[in-house]
Amino acid sequence: MVLISILKHKKMKKKTIVILSIILFFIVIIGLAVYGVIWYVNETGPVSSRDSEIKVTIPNGKSSSEIGEILNANGLIKNWRAYKIYIKMNKINDMKAGDYVLNENMSLSKIVAILEKGPDASQRTVNITFLEGKNMRWIAKTIANNTNNTEDDVYNTLKNEQYLDGLIKKYWFLSDDIKNENIYYSLEGYLFPDTYNFKKDASVQDIFEVMLNRMEQKLDEYKSQITGLNISVHRLITVASIVELEASNVLDRPDIASVIYNRIKNNMSIGSDVTTYYAIKVDVGERDLKQSELDAYNPYNTRGPNMRGKLPVGPICNPGIDSIKAALNPSTTDYLYFVADKNGKVYFAKTDSEHNSIIQQLKSQGLWYSYE
């Protein structure tokens, strides 16, 4: 009897161990499953909680793995293995090519959903190059041709007094000068020419402020020098805009700036044709000027009457940094005259007789502008 009791006890103990082992096994399995779920949820979540937009281009013909590599390279997925599991589990095989604006605060599921849907109007972006020396009419056309805005949207924004007041408070280089009633376009001269990337549905205000931010970056380097001069930023940019259109190369710009300052100092009119073109809203090179246009008074026309010792009321184009630097650091010269031929070559002179001699020579060579 004792032997039987001992055998029963051993059998029950063995059974208990088996049951406990099975229970422990399932606890471990459940624990691993829970850990796996927590890991998966975490690793397919947003990379960051901050609102940080990232522009991504998905080329045509890319596989899901290659698209994952692009997302990973741009810091938009947390874990490459989690990405592969997600793609396989959800049978994702139709992510579309295109330009996207994604965000670090997007989960993997949201990013994939956007890529499956494809870029829409709000997601599409476009590179826009604003050329040096172009005026606001050209900028308005360029914005209208590349975004969802119209030219009227641009002009209406330029007339928005509340918006302009906000910009004047925000940017140290803007002043009430841009609100002068004689100025054609308030921000002319201050939109830095460069290549930018915008959403197709970006507003005109969004576009302007990106360009103004770039102008601020460029001018900040010279801020102490500018504020130490006896000249306003508005006058500086106005001089730079004339230099931009009169110079065909970088080397001529400091000399052209010196002529402008020398003529103002001597109470002479600047006498620049490019200011007349701007005054009559005709682009340089579109046609020759008429004598009547040259002789008419306009606060932009430095060839007209009542403009001795005066700059135009405002910039006549959006100058690049080389022209701004030339206006800030003109050459030290005695030049009072410059003239450009039809090929853009600039000639400098110290006296009226020397200047007239150059003009006669250009006329004889067929390089002079004729006026009706």
HELIX and SHEET records of a PDB file:
HELIX    1   1 VAL A    2  GLU A   43  1                                  42    
HELIX    2   2 SER A   64  ALA A   73  1                                  10    
HELIX    3   3 TRP A   80  MET A   89  1                                  10    
HELIX    4   4 LEU A  108  LYS A  117  1                                  10    
HELIX    5   5 MET A  136  ASN A  146  1                                  11    
HELIX    6   6 GLU A  151  LEU A  158  1                                   8    
HELIX    7   7 GLU A  161  LYS A  170  1                                  10    
HELIX    8   8 ASP A  176  LYS A  179  5                                   4    
HELIX    9   9 VAL A  204  ASP A  220  1                                  17    
HELIX   10  10 LYS A  223  GLY A  228  1                                   6    
HELIX   11  11 VAL A  233  GLU A  246  1                                  14    
HELIX   12  12 VAL A  250  ASP A  252  5                                   3    
HELIX   13  13 ARG A  253  LYS A  265  1                                  13    
HELIX   14  14 ASP A  273  ALA A  279  1                                   7    
HELIX   15  15 GLN A  291  ASP A  295  1                                   5    
HELIX   16  16 ILE A  321  LEU A  328  1                                   8    
HELIX   17  17 ASP A  352  SER A  364  1                                  13    
SHEET    1   A 2 GLU A  53  ILE A  58  0                                        
SHEET    2   A 2 GLY A  98  ASN A 103 -1                                        
SHEET    1   B 2 THR A 125  THR A 129  0                                        
SHEET    2   B 2 THR A 195  LYS A 199 -1                                        
SHEET    1   C 2 TYR A 337  ALA A 340  0                                        
SHEET    2   C 2 VAL A 346  ALA A 349 -1                                        
END                                                                             
